[in-house]
Amino acid sequence: MERNFFSGRRAGAALSLLTVSLLTVALVFAPLSAALAQTFPTKPVRIIVPAEPGGGLDIAARNVAQGLTPRFGQQVVIENIAGASQQRGVHALVKALPDGYTLMYAGSTPITIAENFDPKPPYDARRDLIGVAVVARNPRLIVISPDVKANTLAEFVALARQQPGKFFYGSPGIGHSFHLLTELISTQAGIKMTHVPYKSSAPANRGMLGGEVQFLIQSPEAVAPFLRAGKMRALATLDHNRLESLPDVPTLSQAGAKDLDFEEGWHGIYAPVKTPRDLLAVIEREVMGLVKSPEFAATLKSINFVPVGTGMPDIARRLEIEFRVWPEVVKAANIQTSRQ
């Protein structure tokens, strides 16, 4: 009993010493973190884009980098790390030093959708990264090849019903939101198309131009040049309202289909989860300030984005909604979850 008594006292003393040590470390590093935030950044900042150059994600990210450069007083550079349905880029982010100098500009695909597919991503999005700010909403368009003899979504659906399996659709990869959305819309319309996954949006566009696929869900800014040139035809927007830049393109419900039950298609800034909160606050403030500036908001609108400019609470809320919704979409559309 005596040995147990003294062992307990020694354990208690050790625990108290550990507690004091941890508090001391926290007190020492809290002012250090605040001091770093006051001078941040002191060197160039890297923003990872988990897609190839030329797609909607890349176009928007480059505008963000250009806008943040004068606000930071340091160069903000884009690094495209594409592949594995955008998972390579996320993996690079979560492995980076959590010092505020490596960020990511991304949609929700590799964050809230990837975990529903096999093989699982080499990271846990809920554990390994944190959303810093919502930059903009990115409305989606349904576009088809002009070689398809359909001028409306209803006409396309009728053709696809008459010839099951004839049409091919592209996406930026298995498990991308464009893949899931196409399968959901196809299921609701009672049609069957063959999926052709690409590495990102830009190759999917090239696939349509080359005749490999006849149907795409894409972001407006990624297909705008092809629409103007008559190389693609827009049938509907997945937004709940018509787009200012494409007022003649109907919404899903106006085209005779069912509108989405949730807001899909937004981009945000992310950081490694262990990034000091003082640094995150600086990044959040500068991104929100940039997006809310009239000049930058006009720039976003000119490339068919809808400015948002909200911070960490809103991006956390949006992510939680999508973590809940996407498994339901996968189940409802009976989507094959293996990438093999």
Buried (B, 14 or more C-beta within 10 A) or exposed (E): EEEEEEEEEEEEEEEEEEEEEEEEEEEEEEEEEBEBBEEBBEEEBBBBBBBBBBBBBBBBBBBBBBBBBEBBEBEBEBBBBBBBBBBBBBBBBBEBEBBBBBBBBBBBBBBBBBBBBEEEBBBEBBEBBBBBBBBBBBBBBBBBBBEBEBEBBBBBBBBBEEEEEEBBBBBBBBBBBBBBBBBBBBBBBEBBBEBBBBBBBBBBBBBBBEEBBBBBBBBBBBBBEBBEEEBBBBBBBBBEEBBEBBEEBBBBEEBEBEEBEEEBBBBBBBBBBEBBBBBBBBBBBBBBBBBEBEEBBEBBBEBBBBBBBBBBEBBEEBBEBBBEBBBEBBEEBEBEEEBE
